[in-house]
Amino acid sequence: MLYMVYLEDVPDNMAIRKPLLEAHMAHMARHAQAIRLGGPIMRDDGSAPAGGVLVIEAESRQAVLDIISSDPYYRAGLWAQVRIHAFRDLINTWRGNA
């Protein structure tokens, strides 16, 4: 099943993001087979990240939560809000790419 994960950063996010970027990316790489799409949500002026979005394929919501909760950004308190929703990719199904 696919899950959409919305990650909203705390206001003073760059103090956490910058020093942990490499560790976060290594964590993402360890889960690359499950991550179908991912990247930062940018501030309205495009100057810096304000959070992130991931689409993860997993057996359960708990499996997604396990990936997120073991991320260095999560453990450091970067994300003020984490939302996980089951997701259905209709667009690629219609295109025949699913």
N, C-alpha and C positions, 0 to 999 in steps of 0.2 A: 504494500500500500504506500502511496505517496503522502507526505506530510509537509505542509507549509509552515515554516518557522519564522516568526517575526521577532526581531531582537532590537529593542530600543535602548540606546545608550543613556547613561547618566549625563547630566549637563556638562560637567568638566571631564569629558571623556578622553581627551588626548593624553592626559597624564597617565592613564592606564593603557590606552591603545599602543602608543609608540614603543614603550619598553617591552611589551608582550607580543608584538606583531609576529616575530619569527616563531615563537612558541605556538601561537594561535594557528599560523599557517602550517606548521608541522602537524598539529592536531587535525586540521582539515585534510591534510594529505593522507593521514592514517585512515581516514574515513571516506576517501575519494570515491570508492566504489559505490557507496550509498548516496553520496551527494550528487543530485542531478543538476542543480543550479544553485548558485550562491554568489553573494557579493554585498558590498556596502550600500546602505541607504545614505544618500548625501544630504547635507544641509541645503536649504533652498537656494543659497547662493553658490553652491557647488564647491565651497572652500574646504570641506572636511567631512569625514563620515559622521553620521548621526545614529548609526545602528546597522542592521543587516537583515537580509532575507536569505533563507535557504529552502530548497525543496529537497527532501530526503526520502529515499525509499527504504522502508524498514518493515519488520514484522509487526511492530506495535508502537503505540505512542510512547510506551516506557522505553523502548529501544532508542527512540529519538531523544527522549529526555536524558538517557544515559550518555549519549554523544554530547549533548549540549552541556550537561552538568560537569563533565570532565574537561571541558575547554578551559584553558588558562584565563581567557577573558571572563568567563562565568565565575570562576573561582576567585578572581580579583575584584568582582563586583562591578564590572563594566556595564552590564545590562540591567537597567531599571525595570524593564518589563520583558518577559519572554512569553510569547503566545505560540502554541502548537495546535494546528488544525489539520484534520484529514483533508486531503486535496485530491481532486479528480482532474486530470489533464484532458479536457475535451478538445481543445484546439488541435493538438497534435494527433489525437484520435481521428478527428475529421479529416486532417491532412493525410492520414494513413501512416504517420511516423511514430506511433506509440509503441 
